Amino acid sequence: MNEIWKDIKGYEGIYQVSNFGRVKSLSRYRRSKNCYAFVSEKIRKLSKDKNGYSIINLNNNGVSKTHKIHRLV
C-alpha cells in the first residue's frame, strides 16, 4: 500500500496528512519578526491526549490549534 499525502483543510500549503496518519510540514518561507526564514519539509512528531488519542498542534498565522489525527485523516 502506498502512502498518499493530502493537504489539511485550513492549512493548505503548510501541512499535509497521509493515509497512514503521519503529518508533515511543507517547505516554505516563514515570516519571523523582521525577516523571512526558509523552513524545510519534515515529518512532525505526534503526542497523546489524556484518553490515548494521537494529537498534534498546527500553527497558521500565529494561531495554534490542537487536532486529533484520526479526524484529520
ChimeraX attribute file (.defattr): number of C-alpha atoms within 10 A of each C-alpha:
attribute: neighborCount
match mode: 1-to-1
recipient: residues
	/A:1	5
	/A:2	7
	/A:3	10
	/A:4	10
	/A:5	17
	/A:6	14
	/A:7	17
	/A:8	16
	/A:9	10
	/A:10	9
	/A:11	13
	/A:12	12
	/A:13	13
	/A:14	18
	/A:15	24
	/A:16	21
	/A:17	20
	/A:18	18
	/A:19	15
	/A:20	13
	/A:21	15
	/A:22	17
	/A:23	25
	/A:24	17
	/A:25	18
	/A:26	17
	/A:27	14
	/A:28	14
	/A:29	12
	/A:30	13
	/A:31	11
	/A:32	9
	/A:33	7
	/A:34	6
	/A:35	8
	/A:36	11
	/A:37	12
	/A:38	11
	/A:39	12
	/A:40	10
	/A:41	13
	/A:42	12
	/A:43	13
	/A:44	14
	/A:45	12
	/A:46	15
	/A:47	13
	/A:48	12
	/A:49	10
	/A:50	6
	/A:51	6
	/A:52	8
	/A:53	12
	/A:54	16
	/A:55	18
	/A:56	17
	/A:57	14
	/A:58	17
	/A:59	13
	/A:60	12
	/A:61	7
	/A:62	7
	/A:63	8
	/A:64	10
	/A:65	10
	/A:66	10
	/A:67	13
	/A:68	16
	/A:69	19
	/A:70	12
	/A:71	8
	/A:72	18
	/A:73	16
